[in-house]
């Protein structure tokens, strides 16, 4: 589980050194980890198991780039950008 920060400070905020806090629900261990890509226009959309779904701001250059990231290993995969889905969504 990733903790929100509040007071307009989000996980990965530069004031936090681009770190986020996680709680292991089975053991109760609290971990602070530096998460790649946070603060580089990427936002956490969802957290499933330990994987973060990150979306980059929609802009002409990136079209809403999407990454699936493991925050502790730094492994990630690029997914199709959101811009490729927009024509299929309708008006």
DSSP file (Angstrom, degrees, kcal/mol; ACC not computed):
  #  RESIDUE AA STRUCTURE BP1 BP2  ACC     N-H-->O    O-->H-N    N-H-->O    O-->H-N    TCO  KAPPA ALPHA  PHI   PSI    X-CA   Y-CA   Z-CA
    1    1 A X              0   0    0      0, 0.0    22,-2.8     0, 0.0     2,-0.4   0.000 360.0 360.0 360.0 133.6    0.0    0.0    0.0
    2    2 A X  B     -A   22   0A   0     20,-0.2     2,-0.3    45,-0.1    20,-0.2  -0.855 360.0-132.5-101.4 135.3    1.4    3.4   -0.9
    3    3 A X        -     0   0    0     18,-2.5    18,-0.4    -2,-0.4     2,-0.1  -0.672  12.4-130.9 -87.4 135.8    0.6    6.3    1.4
    4    4 A X        -     0   0    0     -2,-0.3     6,-0.1     1,-0.1    -1,-0.0  -0.440  11.6-147.3 -73.7 161.4   -0.7    9.6    0.2
    5    5 A X        -     0   0    0      4,-0.4     5,-0.2    -2,-0.1    -1,-0.1   0.820  23.1-160.5-102.0 -38.6    1.2   12.7    1.5
    6    6 A X  B >   +C    9   0B   0      3,-0.6     3,-1.9     1,-0.1    -1,-0.0  -0.100  60.5  79.7  80.0 175.0   -1.5   15.4    1.7
    7    7 A X  T 3  S-     0   0    0      1,-0.3     3,-0.1    -2,-0.0    -1,-0.1   0.845 128.0 -61.3  52.5  40.5   -1.0   19.2    1.9
    8    8 A X  T 3  S+     0   0    0      1,-0.2     2,-0.6     0, 0.0    -1,-0.3   0.638 111.3 121.3  62.7  16.7   -0.4   19.3   -1.9
    9    9 A X  B <   -C    6   0B   0     -3,-1.9    -3,-0.6     4,-0.1    -4,-0.4  -0.958  43.3-172.1-109.6 123.1    2.6   17.1   -1.6
   10   10 A X    >   -     0   0    0     -2,-0.6     3,-2.4    -5,-0.2     6,-0.2  -0.680  39.0 -73.9-111.2 162.1    2.3   13.9   -3.6
   11   11 A X  T 3  S+     0   0    0      1,-0.3     9,-0.2    -2,-0.2    33,-0.2  -0.370 124.4  23.0 -56.2 129.4    4.4   10.7   -3.7
   12   12 A X  T 3  S+     0   0    0      7,-2.2    -1,-0.3     1,-0.3     8,-0.1   0.431  85.1 157.4  91.4   0.9    7.5   11.6   -5.7
   13   13 A X    X > -     0   0    0     -3,-2.4     3,-2.2     6,-0.3     5,-1.7  -0.295  52.9-120.1 -57.4 140.5    7.2   15.4   -4.9
   14   14 A X  G > 5S+     0   0    0      1,-0.3     3,-1.6     3,-0.2    -1,-0.1   0.820 113.6  62.3 -53.8 -32.2   10.7   17.1   -5.2
   15   15 A X  G 3 5S+     0   0    0      1,-0.3    -1,-0.3     2,-0.1    -2,-0.1   0.722 104.6  48.6 -66.4 -19.2   10.4   18.2   -1.6
   16   16 A X  G X 5S-     0   0    0     -3,-2.2     3,-0.6    -6,-0.2    -1,-0.3   0.286 119.9-108.3-100.2   8.1   10.4   14.4   -0.7
   17   17 A X  T < 5 -     0   0    0     -3,-1.6    -3,-0.2     1,-0.2    -2,-0.1   0.815  68.3 -67.6  68.5  29.0   13.4   13.6   -2.8
   18   18 A X  T 3 <S+     0   0    0     -5,-1.7    17,-2.1     1,-0.2     2,-0.2   0.813 102.2 138.2  58.5  33.1   11.0   11.8   -5.3
   19   19 A X  E <   - B   0  34A   0     -3,-0.6    -7,-2.2    -6,-0.4     2,-0.3  -0.653  37.2-161.7-104.2 162.7   10.4    9.1   -2.6
   20   20 A X  E     - B   0  33A   0     13,-2.3    13,-2.6    -2,-0.2     2,-0.4  -0.969  17.5-125.3-138.4 154.2    7.1    7.4   -1.6
   21   21 A X  E     - B   0  32A   0    -18,-0.4   -18,-2.5    -2,-0.3     2,-0.3  -0.860  25.3-170.6-104.0 137.7    6.2    5.5    1.5
   22   22 A X  E     -AB   2  31A   0      9,-3.2     9,-2.9    -2,-0.4     2,-0.5  -0.942  11.7-151.4-125.9 147.1    4.8    2.0    1.3
   23   23 A X  E     - B   0  30A   0    -22,-2.8     2,-0.8    -2,-0.3     7,-0.2  -0.982  14.9-138.6-118.1 125.1    3.3   -0.3    4.0
   24   24 A X     >  -     0   0    0      5,-2.8     4,-2.9    -2,-0.5     5,-0.3  -0.751  15.3-155.1 -80.5 113.7    3.6   -4.1    3.6
   25   25 A X  T  4 S+     0   0    0     -2,-0.8    -1,-0.2     1,-0.2     0, 0.0   0.768  86.8  48.4 -67.2 -27.1    0.1   -5.2    4.7
   26   26 A X  T  4 S+     0   0    0      1,-0.1    -1,-0.2     3,-0.1    -2,-0.0   0.879 126.2  23.2 -79.7 -38.8    1.2   -8.7    5.8
   27   27 A X  T  4 S-     0   0    0      2,-0.1    -2,-0.2    -3,-0.1    -1,-0.1   0.672  94.0-127.4-103.7 -19.8    4.2   -7.7    8.0
   28   28 A X     <  +     0   0    0     -4,-2.9     2,-0.2     1,-0.3    -3,-0.1   0.544  53.8 154.4  82.3   6.4    3.4   -4.1    8.9
   29   29 A X        -     0   0    0     -5,-0.3    -5,-2.8    -6,-0.1     2,-0.5  -0.487  35.2-146.0 -71.5 136.7    6.8   -3.0    7.6
   30   30 A X  E     -B   23   0A   0     -7,-0.2     2,-0.4    -2,-0.2    -7,-0.2  -0.911  19.2-174.3-105.8 128.4    7.1    0.6    6.5
   31   31 A X  E     -B   22   0A   0     -9,-2.9    -9,-3.2    -2,-0.5     2,-0.5  -0.973  17.3-155.7-128.5 136.0    9.4    1.3    3.6
   32   32 A X  E     +B   21   0A   0     -2,-0.4     2,-0.4   -11,-0.2   -11,-0.2  -0.956  24.2 178.8-108.4 124.9   10.5    4.6    2.0
   33   33 A X  E     -B   20   0A   0    -13,-2.6   -13,-2.3    -2,-0.5     2,-0.6  -0.973  33.2-124.4-131.7 141.2   11.7    4.1   -1.6
   34   34 A X  E     -B   19   0A   0     -2,-0.4     2,-0.6   -15,-0.2   -15,-0.3  -0.744  33.5-152.2 -79.3 123.1   12.9    6.5   -4.3
   35   35 A X    >   -     0   0    0    -17,-2.1     3,-1.0    -2,-0.6    36,-0.1  -0.878  10.1-127.2-106.5 118.8   10.6    5.9   -7.2
   36   36 A X  T 3  S+     0   0    0     -2,-0.6     2,-0.2     1,-0.2     3,-0.1  -0.248  88.1  17.6 -60.4 151.1   11.9    6.5  -10.7
   37   37 A X  T > >S+     0   0    0      1,-0.2     3,-2.1     2,-0.0     5,-0.8   0.035  87.2 125.9  78.1 -23.7    9.9    8.7  -13.1
   38   38 A X  B < 5S+d   42   0C   0     -3,-1.0    -1,-0.2     1,-0.3   -26,-0.1  -0.462  76.5  24.6 -66.8 136.0    7.9   10.4  -10.3
   39   39 A X  T 3 5S+     0   0    0      3,-0.9    -1,-0.3   -28,-0.2   -25,-0.1   0.307  96.5  98.5  90.6  -8.3    8.2   14.1  -10.6
   40   40 A X  T < 5S-     0   0    0     -3,-2.1     3,-0.1     2,-0.1    -2,-0.1  -0.278 120.1 -76.3-101.1  45.2    9.1   13.9  -14.3
   41   41 A X  T   5S+     0   0    0      1,-0.3    16,-1.7    15,-0.1     2,-0.4   0.502 101.0 127.5  72.6   6.7    5.5   14.8  -15.3
   42   42 A X  E   < -dE  38  56C   0     -5,-0.8    -3,-0.9    14,-0.2     2,-0.4  -0.762  41.3-163.3 -94.8 142.4    4.4   11.2  -14.4
   43   43 A X  E     - E   0  55C   0     12,-2.3    12,-2.2    -2,-0.4     2,-0.6  -0.946  24.4-115.5-123.1 143.0    1.5   10.6  -12.0
   44   44 A X  E     + E   0  54C   0     -2,-0.4    10,-0.2    10,-0.2     3,-0.1  -0.685  33.8 173.3 -76.9 121.3    0.5    7.5  -10.1
   45   45 A X  E     -     0   0C   0      8,-3.4     2,-0.3    -2,-0.6    -1,-0.2   0.797  63.7  -9.2 -95.8 -38.5   -2.9    6.4  -11.5
   46   46 A X  E     - E   0  53C   0      7,-1.1     7,-2.9     2,-0.0     2,-0.4  -0.987  50.9-143.7-157.8 159.0   -3.1    3.1   -9.6
   47   47 A X  E     - E   0  52C   0     -2,-0.3     2,-0.5     5,-0.2     5,-0.2  -0.981  19.6-178.4-130.1 116.5   -1.2    0.6   -7.5
   48   48 A X  E >   - E   0  51C   0      3,-2.5     3,-2.4    -2,-0.4     2,-0.7  -0.976  67.7 -40.0-123.0 122.2   -1.9   -3.1   -8.0
   49   49 A X  T 3  S-     0   0    0     -2,-0.5    -2,-0.0     1,-0.3     0, 0.0  -0.526 125.4 -35.4  56.0-105.7    0.0   -5.5   -5.8
   50   50 A X  T 3  S+     0   0    0     -2,-0.7    21,-0.8     2,-0.0     2,-0.3   0.447 115.6 106.3-118.2  -2.7    3.3   -3.7   -5.9
   51   51 A X  E <   -EF  48  70C   0     -3,-2.4    -3,-2.5    19,-0.2     2,-0.4  -0.589  58.0-145.8 -84.7 136.2    3.2   -2.4   -9.4
   52   52 A X  E     -EF  47  69C   0     17,-3.3    17,-2.8    -2,-0.3     2,-0.7  -0.844   3.1-146.8-100.0 133.7    2.5    1.3  -10.1
   53   53 A X  E     -EF  46  68C   0     -7,-2.9    -8,-3.4    -2,-0.4    -7,-1.1  -0.904  24.6-170.6 -97.3 115.1    0.6    2.4  -13.1
   54   54 A X  E     -EF  44  67C   0     13,-3.1    13,-2.4    -2,-0.7     2,-0.4  -0.864  10.2-167.9-111.3 140.1    2.1    5.8  -14.2
   55   55 A X  E     -EF  43  66C   0    -12,-2.2   -12,-2.3    -2,-0.4     2,-0.3  -0.995  15.2-138.6-127.5 133.0    0.7    8.2  -16.8
   56   56 A X  E     -E   42   0C   0      9,-3.1   -14,-0.2    -2,-0.4   -15,-0.1  -0.626  41.6 -85.2 -85.4 147.8    2.6   11.2  -18.2
   57   57 A X        -     0   0    0    -16,-1.7     7,-0.7    -2,-0.3     2,-0.5  -0.167  50.9-102.4 -49.2 140.3    0.7   14.4  -18.7
   58   58 A X        +     0   0    0      5,-0.2     2,-0.3     6,-0.2    -1,-0.1  -0.559  63.0 144.0 -67.3 120.9   -1.1   14.6  -22.0
   59   59 A X     >  -     0   0    0     -2,-0.5     4,-3.1    -3,-0.1     3,-0.4  -0.965  62.5-101.1-151.9 164.1    0.9   16.7  -24.3
   60   60 A X  T  4 S+     0   0    0     -2,-0.3    -2,-0.0     1,-0.2    -1,-0.0   0.807 117.3  51.4 -60.4 -30.5    1.7   16.7  -28.1
   61   61 A X  T  4 S+     0   0    0      1,-0.1    -1,-0.2    -3,-0.0    -3,-0.1   0.860 126.2  19.0 -76.8 -34.8    5.1   15.2  -27.6
   62   62 A X  T  4 S-     0   0    0     -3,-0.4    21,-0.2    -5,-0.2    -2,-0.2   0.672  80.5-148.0-113.6 -22.0    4.2   12.2  -25.4
   63   63 A X  S  < S-     0   0    0     -4,-3.1    20,-3.2     1,-0.2    21,-0.3   0.775  76.1 -47.5  60.7  28.0    0.5   11.7  -25.9
   64   64 A X  S    S-     0   0    0     -7,-0.7    18,-2.3    -5,-0.2    -1,-0.2   0.953  75.4-149.1  79.4  52.1    0.0   10.5  -22.4
   65   65 A X        -     0   0    0     -8,-0.3    -9,-3.1    16,-0.2     2,-0.4  -0.224  10.1-151.2 -55.5 141.6    2.8    7.9  -22.1
   66   66 A X  E     -FG  55  79C   0     13,-0.8    13,-2.8   -11,-0.2     2,-0.4  -0.959  14.9-178.7-122.3 134.5    2.0    5.0  -19.8
   67   67 A X  E     -FG  54  78C   0    -13,-2.4   -13,-3.1    -2,-0.4     2,-0.5  -0.986  20.9-148.3-132.1 144.0    4.4    2.9  -17.8
   68   68 A X  E     -FG  53  77C   0      9,-2.2     9,-1.9    -2,-0.4     2,-0.4  -0.969  31.5-172.3-107.9 121.9    4.0    0.0  -15.5
   69   69 A X  E     -FG  52  76C   0    -17,-2.8   -17,-3.3    -2,-0.5     2,-0.7  -0.935  31.2-147.1-127.4 136.1    6.7    0.2  -12.8
   70   70 A X  E  >  -F   51   0C   0      5,-2.9     4,-2.4    -2,-0.4     3,-0.4  -0.907  22.1-155.5 -93.1 111.6    8.0   -2.0  -10.0
   71   71 A X  T  4 S+     0   0    0    -21,-0.8   -35,-0.2    -2,-0.7    -1,-0.1   0.705  85.3  47.4 -68.5 -19.5    9.0    0.7   -7.4
   72   72 A X  T  4 S+     0   0    0    -22,-0.1    -1,-0.2     1,-0.1   -38,-0.1   0.775 122.3  30.3 -93.6 -26.9   11.6   -1.4   -5.6
   73   73 A X  T  4 S-     0   0    0     -3,-0.4    -2,-0.2     2,-0.2     3,-0.1   0.671  95.6-130.6-101.1 -20.8   13.5   -2.8   -8.5
   74   74 A X     <  +     0   0    0     -4,-2.4     2,-0.1     1,-0.3    -3,-0.1   0.437  56.4 146.2  82.6  -1.0   13.0    0.1  -11.0
   75   75 A X        +     0   0    0     -5,-0.3    -5,-2.9    -6,-0.1     2,-0.3  -0.471  21.0 167.0 -69.0 139.8   11.9   -2.4  -13.7
   76   76 A X  E     -G   69   0C   0     -7,-0.2     2,-0.4    -2,-0.1    -7,-0.2  -0.970  26.8-148.9-148.5 162.8    9.3   -0.9  -16.0
   77   77 A X  E     -G   68   0C   0     -9,-1.9    -9,-2.2    -2,-0.3     2,-0.4  -0.996  21.2-125.6-134.2 143.5    7.6   -1.5  -19.3
   78   78 A X  E     -G   67   0C   0     -2,-0.4     2,-0.3   -11,-0.2   -11,-0.2  -0.717  25.8-164.5 -85.7 133.6    6.2    1.0  -21.7
   79   79 A X  E     -G   66   0C   0    -13,-2.8   -13,-0.8    -2,-0.4     3,-0.1  -0.731  39.8 -73.5-109.7 164.3    2.5    0.6  -22.6
   80   80 A X        -     0   0    0     -2,-0.3    -1,-0.1   -15,-0.1     5,-0.1  -0.319  60.6-104.6 -57.6 139.2    0.8    2.3  -25.6
   81   81 A X    >   -     0   0    0      1,-0.1     3,-1.5   -16,-0.1     4,-0.4  -0.255  20.5-118.9 -65.4 152.7    0.2    6.0  -25.0
   82   82 A X  T >> S+     0   0    0    -18,-2.3     3,-1.7     1,-0.3     4,-1.1   0.804 109.3  71.7 -61.1 -29.7   -3.3    7.2  -24.1
   83   83 A X  H 3> S+     0   0    0    -20,-3.2     4,-0.5     1,-0.3    -1,-0.3   0.779  90.1  59.7 -58.3 -27.5   -3.3    9.3  -27.2
   84   84 A X  H <4 S+     0   0    0     -3,-1.5    -1,-0.3   -21,-0.3    -2,-0.2   0.707 105.0  50.0 -74.2 -18.7   -3.6    6.2  -29.3
   85   85 A X  H X> S+     0   0    0     -3,-1.7     3,-1.6    -4,-0.4     4,-0.5   0.741  88.7  81.9 -88.3 -25.2   -6.9    5.4  -27.5
   86   86 A X  H >X S+     0   0    0     -4,-1.1     3,-1.4     1,-0.3     4,-0.5   0.848  86.5  54.9 -54.7 -42.7   -8.6    8.8  -28.0
   87   87 A X  H 3< S+     0   0    0     -4,-0.5     3,-0.3     1,-0.3    -1,-0.3   0.768 108.5  51.2 -63.1 -21.2   -9.8    8.2  -31.5
   88   88 A X  H <4 S+     0   0    0     -3,-1.6    -1,-0.3     1,-0.2    -2,-0.2   0.515  94.5  71.8 -92.7  -5.4  -11.6    5.0  -30.4
   89   89 A X  H << S-     0   0    0     -3,-1.4    -1,-0.2    -4,-0.5    -2,-0.2   0.664  92.3-138.3 -86.0 -16.9  -13.4    6.6  -27.5
   90   90 A X     <        0   0    0     -4,-0.5    -1,-0.2    -3,-0.3    -2,-0.1  -0.332 360.0 360.0  87.5-174.1  -15.9    8.6  -29.5
   91   91 A X              0   0    0     -2,-0.1    -1,-0.2    -4,-0.0    -4,-0.0   0.511 360.0 360.0 -71.0 360.0  -17.1   12.1  -29.0
